[in-house]
């Protein structure tokens, strides 16, 4: 049975990410798990395509008669069978080493996704400042740190910010310096960081990509 044929039996509530409406502050545990995994697999990829692949990946759990499992539990199940990379390849997720390592490290950490900090998230191999802030900004109302992807960096440059790097800063202090510039602009525009972040992404991207 093909994975796509399984969709008719799956409720879409927490299984599918709409890249155009990603901010949600009242996600339950399984929704948080799904969104964090999405945050990992979408890095450098087209978000609408990766959202669909993630849905297919989770749908494949029905082939193992483990329909009751949440996404983290399913990843642990695949790890225990040595099948995680195989299932990622089945849906053509891409970046198999990075993603499989990140997912394995993540589920082994057993983080409380309602309370974990930025430091907790970046301690997971494969989760960068950008990915961690992407998750936190769009799941927690009080986390006002932008996602410094290529679109946001171009926006900052267009707003007159000097010495903006072309790619996401990997040094914490540098990341925070340019993040603060974005926050200042959001405050002047009387917008939340999450809303401006999403608006910039829609405005600057010709397709649904988080660079």
C-alpha positions in Angstrom: 0.0 0.0 0.0 1.4 3.4 -1.0 1.7 6.0 1.8 -0.5 8.5 0.0 -3.3 6.0 0.0 -3.2 6.1 3.8 -4.2 9.7 4.0 -7.9 9.0 3.8 -7.7 7.3 7.3 -5.7 10.1 9.0 -7.2 13.0 10.8 -5.3 16.2 9.7 -5.4 18.1 13.0 -1.8 18.0 14.1 -0.3 16.2 11.1 0.0 18.9 8.6 1.8 22.2 8.7 0.5 25.1 6.7 3.6 27.2 6.0 1.5 30.4 5.5 0.0 30.2 9.0 2.7 28.8 11.2 2.2 30.9 14.3 0.1 29.1 17.0 0.6 29.6 20.7 -1.7 26.9 22.1 -0.3 23.8 20.5 -0.7 20.6 22.4 2.3 18.2 22.9 1.8 16.3 19.7 1.4 19.5 17.7 4.6 20.8 19.3 6.5 17.6 18.4 5.3 17.9 14.8 6.2 21.5 14.5 9.7 21.0 15.9 10.4 18.2 13.5 9.1 20.4 10.7 11.5 23.1 11.9 14.3 20.6 11.5 13.4 19.2 8.1 12.5 22.5 6.5 15.9 24.1 6.9 17.1 25.2 3.4 14.2 23.5 1.7 10.8 24.5 0.2 8.5 24.6 3.2 5.3 23.5 1.4 7.1 20.4 -0.1 8.7 19.5 3.3 5.4 19.9 5.1 3.9 17.4 2.7 6.8 15.0 3.0 6.6 15.1 6.8 2.9 14.3 6.6 3.7 11.3 4.4 6.5 10.2 6.8 4.2 10.2 9.7 1.5 8.4 7.7 3.9 5.5 7.2 3.5 4.6 10.8 0.3 2.8 9.8 2.4 0.3 7.8 3.9 -0.8 11.1 0.6 -1.1 13.0 1.6 1.7 15.3 -1.2 4.2 14.6 -1.4 5.2 18.3 2.1 6.7 18.4 2.9 10.3 18.4 5.6 11.6 16.1 8.5 11.4 18.6 7.3 7.9 19.7 7.3 6.9 16.0 10.8 8.1 15.5 12.0 6.2 18.5 10.2 3.1 17.1 12.0 3.5 13.8 15.3 4.0 15.6 14.8 0.8 17.6 14.3 -1.1 14.3 17.1 0.7 12.5 14.7 2.0 9.9 14.7 5.8 10.4 16.9 6.6 7.4 14.9 4.2 5.3 11.6 5.9 6.0 13.1 9.3 5.4 14.3 8.1 2.0 10.9 6.6 1.2 9.4 10.1 1.3 12.6 11.7 -0.3 13.1 14.0 2.7 16.7 14.8 1.7 19.7 15.6 3.9 19.4 12.2 5.4 22.4 12.2 7.7 21.7 15.6 9.1 18.0 15.0 9.6 18.3 11.5 11.0 21.0 12.5 13.4 19.0 15.5 14.6 15.8 13.6 15.0 17.6 10.8 16.9 19.3 13.3 19.2 16.0 15.2 19.7 13.9 12.2 20.8 16.6 10.9 23.1 16.8 14.3 24.9 13.2 14.0 26.1 12.8 17.8 26.2 9.7 19.4 27.7 8.6 21.3 24.6 6.3 23.6 26.6 9.2 24.8 28.7 12.5 24.1 27.0 14.9 27.0 26.5 16.8 28.1 23.4 19.9 26.6 25.0 18.1 23.3 25.5 17.1 23.2 21.8 20.5 24.1 20.4 22.1 21.4 22.5 20.4 19.0 20.1 22.8 18.1 17.3 21.4 19.5 14.1 19.3 22.3 15.7 20.8 25.7 15.0 20.0 29.1 16.5 17.8 29.8 13.5 15.9 26.5 13.8 15.4 26.9 17.6 14.2 30.5 17.2 11.9 29.5 14.4 10.3 26.9 16.7 10.1 29.2 19.8 8.9 32.4 18.0 6.0 30.6 16.4 5.0 28.6 19.4 5.5 31.0 22.4 3.9 34.4 22.6 6.7 35.9 24.7 9.7 34.7 22.6 10.5 37.7 20.4 13.5 36.5 18.5 13.3 36.5 14.6 14.4 33.7 12.3 17.6 35.2 10.7 17.2 33.4 7.4 18.3 34.9 4.0 14.9 36.7 3.7 15.1 38.5 7.0 18.8 39.4 6.5 17.9 41.0 3.1 15.0 42.8 4.8 17.4 44.2 7.4 19.8 45.4 4.8 17.0 47.1 2.9 16.0 48.8 6.1 19.4 50.4 6.3 21.0 48.1 8.9 24.8 48.1 8.3 27.1 45.1 7.9 24.3 42.6 7.6 25.8 39.1 6.8 24.6 37.2 3.7 24.0 34.0 5.7 22.7 33.2 9.2 25.2 34.2 11.9 26.5 31.2 13.9 27.9 33.2 16.7 25.4 33.8 19.5 26.3 37.5 20.1 26.2 38.3 16.4 22.9 36.6 15.9 21.4 38.5 18.8 22.8 41.8 17.6 20.9 41.5 14.3 17.9 39.9 15.9 17.6 43.0 18.2 17.6 45.2 15.1 14.7 43.3 13.7 12.8 43.6 17.0 13.3 47.4 16.9 11.9 47.5 13.4 8.9 45.4 14.5 8.2 47.7 17.4 8.3 50.7 15.2 5.9 49.0 12.8 3.7 48.0 15.8 3.9 44.4 14.9 4.8 41.2 16.7 8.1 39.6 15.8 6.3 36.5 14.6 3.9 38.5 12.4 6.7 40.6 10.8 8.9 37.5 10.4 6.1 35.8 8.4 5.3 38.9 6.4 8.9 39.4 5.4 9.2 35.7 4.4 6.1 36.0 2.2 7.3 39.3 0.7 10.9 38.3 0.0 10.4 34.7 -1.1 9.3 33.8 -4.6 8.4 30.4 -3.4 7.8 28.9 0.1 11.5 28.6 1.2 13.0 29.2 4.6 16.7 29.8 3.5 
